[in-house]
Amino acid sequence: MSNTQPPPDQALAEHPMEYSDPELRVYTDEQAEDILDSVVHYMPIMLPVMGALQIFMLAMIAVWMA
């Protein structure tokens, strides 16, 4: 009985040795980037801005309800 699946350590590897689709290999090797890494640079700006917006909206709701 032959095993067609890769071993678990290779299946979970970050860069597998073989790809069934050659275009997938090109994409993963050259163009793919981690989404989290592309967003992390904006966090020191966006967190305080979104916090201030949320506080403003909560204060506006409190005034509206009063």
C-alpha positions as CSV (number, residue, x, y, z in Angstrom):
1,M,0.0,0.0,0.0
2,S,1.6,3.2,-1.1
3,N,1.1,6.5,0.7
4,T,0.3,9.4,-1.6
5,Q,0.0,12.0,1.2
6,P,3.1,13.8,2.5
7,P,4.3,13.1,6.0
8,P,2.7,15.3,8.7
9,D,5.8,17.4,9.2
10,Q,6.1,18.2,5.5
11,A,2.3,18.7,5.1
12,L,2.4,21.4,7.9
13,A,5.7,22.9,6.7
14,E,5.7,26.6,5.9
15,H,7.2,25.9,2.4
16,P,6.3,22.4,1.2
17,M,8.7,20.7,-1.1
18,E,6.2,19.9,-3.9
19,Y,3.2,21.8,-5.2
20,S,0.5,20.3,-7.4
21,D,0.0,23.7,-9.1
22,P,3.1,25.5,-10.4
23,E,1.3,28.9,-10.2
24,L,0.7,28.3,-6.5
25,R,4.4,27.9,-6.0
26,V,5.1,31.2,-7.7
27,Y,2.5,32.9,-5.6
28,T,3.7,31.5,-2.3
29,D,7.3,32.1,-3.0
30,E,7.2,35.6,-4.4
31,Q,3.9,37.5,-3.8
32,A,2.3,36.1,-0.7
33,E,2.7,38.2,2.4
34,D,1.3,37.8,5.9
35,I,-1.8,39.9,6.3
36,L,-1.0,40.6,10.0
37,D,2.4,42.0,9.1
38,S,0.8,44.4,6.7
39,V,-1.6,45.8,9.3
40,V,0.7,45.9,12.3
41,H,2.4,49.1,11.2
42,Y,-0.9,51.0,11.3
43,M,-1.9,49.9,14.9
44,P,-0.2,52.7,16.9
45,I,-2.2,55.2,14.9
46,M,-5.5,53.4,14.4
47,L,-6.0,52.2,18.0
48,P,-6.0,55.7,19.6
49,V,-8.1,57.1,16.7
50,M,-10.7,54.4,17.0
51,G,-10.7,54.7,20.8
52,A,-11.4,58.4,20.6
53,L,-14.1,57.8,18.0
54,Q,-15.8,55.3,20.3
55,I,-15.6,57.6,23.3
56,F,-17.1,60.4,21.3
57,M,-19.9,58.1,20.0
58,L,-20.7,56.9,23.6
59,A,-20.8,60.4,24.9
60,M,-23.1,61.4,22.0
61,I,-25.4,58.6,22.9
62,A,-25.4,59.5,26.6
63,V,-26.3,63.2,25.7
64,W,-29.0,62.0,23.3
65,M,-30.5,59.7,26.0
66,A,-30.4,62.4,28.7
